[in-house]
């Protein structure tokens, strides 16, 4: 008599895993809520509940705003990618694999695309919520001015304290989001058969409509990069290139014009990509990318390094003098040292020539110079000329009576 063995159903095998996952998620949620409640009680106890809820609502608002923005940006481009998928695919071995993949994945795309975009956008929103302080400083900076514009751009220092950090984060986020979406879209076009690396002709490797889609995205990437170049100009005021902290001769006369020119070049390259969305050729993207790379290397890196090494370094004291003066003046204003009153205290000594003659043995053994201290002094005085280096200092006495 045969014995029938009944295998456990899939649902029966799955429920322990689900139960464990629910328990772990419950512990994580409980830990978060307990910590959150403790924070509420502590801020309430010290009378700063408004501070706590201001931060919480700022984090929630930032997370939601960046979640929605990235979700919409990614999902729209994913739907465009799906719509631009070619209907006829060449029957090469590689394309047969792509075709089978499309047939298997197509039924799930209706819900998989929004779900995948939502998961990625959730991580983006959580990361953005951590920048609540930059956001609140920017939002609360209206009308705040320190009243002493800096010398390079003529902006009030409040701009660099409250506004610039938030603008730099927005630029970095936008650039990263566009690069990420472009990469995901490129992979999507490859899986849909719109990009065929194994094709023989260059024009056959990428479908024209795919070329147009990627050109628009790359143009947006370059516009975000141009914004980064423009904001990078303001970072020169905190440069550490020179002998003092702040803008130096090379920063103002080489790096600043280079960043301004790079901004213009990046915008021109972005326009070339947008134009390529209409003409869908290879020459315009190649020209744009090549132009930006060449200008970035020559102007963005090589030219400032050349000026610093061959013009400034040999005569650094002359070139850096006005910027050192600005640094000193700014430091005096920042610390309120301009209000310090100077008083002269004349030095008076009660030691006479007779005292020295009476203690000749002691006086002759007084050390005039300590080599270690003298070496540090020489190094400090000559620091402006970095091609000088003092290995050792020799001190001796000479009889000048003759």
Secondary structure, 3 states (H helix, E strand, C coil): CCCCCCCCCHHHHHHHHHHHHHHHHHHHHHHHHHHHHHHHHHHHHCCCHHHHHHHHHHHHHHHHHHHHHHHHHHHHHHHHHHHCCCCCCCCCHHHHHHHHHHHHHHHHHHHHHHHHHHHHHHHHHHHHHCCHHHHHHHHCCCCCCCCCCCCCCCCCHHHHHHHHHHHHHHHHHHHHHHHHHHHHHHHHHHHHCCECCCCCCHHHHECHHHHHHHHHHHHHHHHHHHHHHHHHCHHHHHCCCCCCCCCCHHHHHHHHHHHHHHHHHHHHHHHHHHHHHHHCCCHHHHHHHHHHHHHHHHHHHHHHHHHHHHHHHHHHHHHHHHHHHHHHHHHHHHCCHHHCCCCCCCCCCCCCHHHHHHCHHHHHCCCCCCHHHHHHHHHHHHHHCCCCCCCCCCCCCCCCCC
